[in-house]
């Protein structure tokens, strides 16, 4: 079983590196890299292929009993690993797995490694050697991570000044949408003010949300 897992990890790493050497900009090696030896293997595999690739380790550390119980419950309720088990049986099996991971766990440390550590789902964040646009962009994203459920609404921007006249003049909807992202002479500028319809939309949306 161990040999099969190692072979699968090697195949996944090769796929990841092929992606980065091709069209890819970012890749996530999602695995239990809990031991120093495993992280050293990962680092050497990436840097051995291309020294320009940057490695950032992300570690989540949790010792809050309430967060742990909520996480365990969510895991056993949604993971196919526990299909066919009762909830109590699944929780026992999950805790056994965690105990095995804890036996070989070694916390990420050292001044030469780039890492981001989240404590109790970002109640505290620690980082080291985080440089560049992509790595810096990870921090605010990870700090917003949570395990609660809540609705997310995606709303288009309200109509800006000039939208109606441009529509009447034959400017397509796709061109109007492009104007939200690129300021040009023929399209609505990115910083355009809301038009009359946009103001009405904003007011109605505010009432609906509240």
SVG drawing of the C-alpha trace seen along z (x, -y; Angstrom):
<svg xmlns="http://www.w3.org/2000/svg" viewBox="-36 -59 54 61">
<polyline fill="none" stroke="black" stroke-width="0.4" points="0.0,0.0 2.8,-2.4 4.6,-1.7 1.3,-2.4 0.8,-5.7 4.4,-6.7 4.0,-5.8 0.7,-7.8 2.4,-10.8 5.2,-10.6 2.8,-10.5 0.8,-13.4 4.0,-15.4 5.0,-14.7 1.6,-15.9 2.0,-19.0 5.4,-19.8 4.3,-19.2 1.5,-21.7 3.9,-24.3 6.4,-23.8 3.5,-24.3 0.6,-26.7 0.2,-26.6 1.1,-29.4 -0.1,-27.9 -0.4,-24.3 -1.5,-22.8 0.1,-19.5 -2.7,-18.5 -1.2,-15.8 -0.3,-15.0 3.1,-16.5 3.4,-16.3 7.0,-15.1 10.2,-17.0 11.4,-14.1 8.3,-14.4 8.5,-18.1 12.2,-17.8 11.3,-15.3 8.6,-17.7 11.1,-20.7 13.8,-18.7 11.3,-17.4 10.1,-20.9 13.5,-22.6 15.2,-19.7 12.8,-20.3 13.0,-24.0 14.7,-26.3 12.4,-29.2 9.4,-27.5 8.6,-28.8 7.3,-26.5 5.1,-27.8 3.9,-25.4 0.5,-26.0 0.0,-24.5 -3.2,-24.5 -2.8,-24.0 -5.9,-23.5 -6.4,-22.8 -9.7,-24.5 -12.1,-21.6 -15.2,-23.3 -13.6,-23.8 -12.2,-20.3 -15.6,-18.7 -17.3,-20.8 -14.6,-19.8 -14.8,-16.1 -18.6,-16.1 -18.4,-17.9 -15.7,-15.4 -17.6,-12.2 -20.9,-13.7 -19.4,-14.5 -16.4,-12.3 -17.0,-9.1 -14.3,-7.5 -17.0,-6.9 -19.8,-5.8 -21.8,-2.9 -20.6,-3.7 -22.6,-5.0 -21.6,-8.5 -20.1,-7.1 -18.1,-4.5 -16.9,-7.1 -15.8,-9.4 -13.8,-6.6 -12.1,-5.8 -11.3,-9.4 -9.7,-9.9 -7.6,-6.8 -6.3,-8.3 -5.5,-11.6 -3.7,-9.8 -1.5,-8.1 -0.7,-11.4 0.1,-13.0 2.7,-10.2 4.9,-11.4 3.8,-15.1 6.6,-17.7 5.7,-21.3 7.1,-23.4 9.9,-25.6 13.1,-27.2 14.1,-30.5 14.8,-29.2 11.4,-27.8 8.4,-29.9 5.3,-29.0 2.0,-30.3 0.6,-28.9 -3.1,-29.2 -4.0,-28.7 -7.6,-27.6 -8.9,-28.6 -7.0,-32.0 -7.6,-33.3 -3.8,-33.7 -1.6,-33.7 2.1,-33.4 4.2,-33.5 7.8,-33.4 9.5,-34.5 6.3,-35.3 7.3,-37.3 5.7,-38.1 2.2,-38.9 0.7,-35.4 2.2,-34.4 1.0,-37.7 -2.4,-37.2 -2.7,-34.0 -2.7,-35.7 -6.0,-37.6 -7.6,-34.6 -6.5,-32.1 -7.4,-34.6 -11.0,-34.5 -11.3,-30.7 -14.0,-29.3 -16.1,-26.1 -19.4,-27.8 -22.2,-27.8 -23.6,-31.0 -25.1,-32.2 -22.9,-33.9 -24.6,-36.3 -22.9,-37.2 -24.3,-40.5 -23.5,-42.3 -22.6,-46.0 -25.4,-48.4 -25.8,-50.3 -23.2,-53.2 -23.7,-56.5 -23.8,-56.2 -24.9,-52.5 -28.4,-53.3 -27.2,-55.6 -24.5,-53.1 -27.1,-50.3 -29.3,-52.4 -26.4,-53.2 -25.8,-49.5 -23.0,-48.7 -23.3,-45.0 -23.8,-43.8 -20.4,-42.0 -18.7,-45.3 -20.4,-47.1 -19.2,-44.4 -15.7,-44.8 -16.0,-48.4 -16.2,-47.5 -12.6,-46.3 -10.9,-48.4 -11.2,-52.1 -11.5,-53.1 -12.9,-56.0 -15.7,-54.0 -16.8,-52.1 -17.9,-52.9 -14.8,-53.7 -14.0,-51.5 -14.6,-54.4 -17.8,-55.6 -20.6,-56.8 -23.8,-54.8 -26.5,-56.0 -30.2,-56.4 -31.0,-52.8 -27.8,-51.8 -28.9,-54.0 -32.4,-52.4 -30.8,-48.9 -28.5,-49.7 -31.4,-50.9 -33.5,-47.9 -30.6,-45.6 -29.9,-47.2 -33.5,-46.8 -33.5,-43.2 -30.3,-42.3 -31.4,-44.0"/>
</svg>
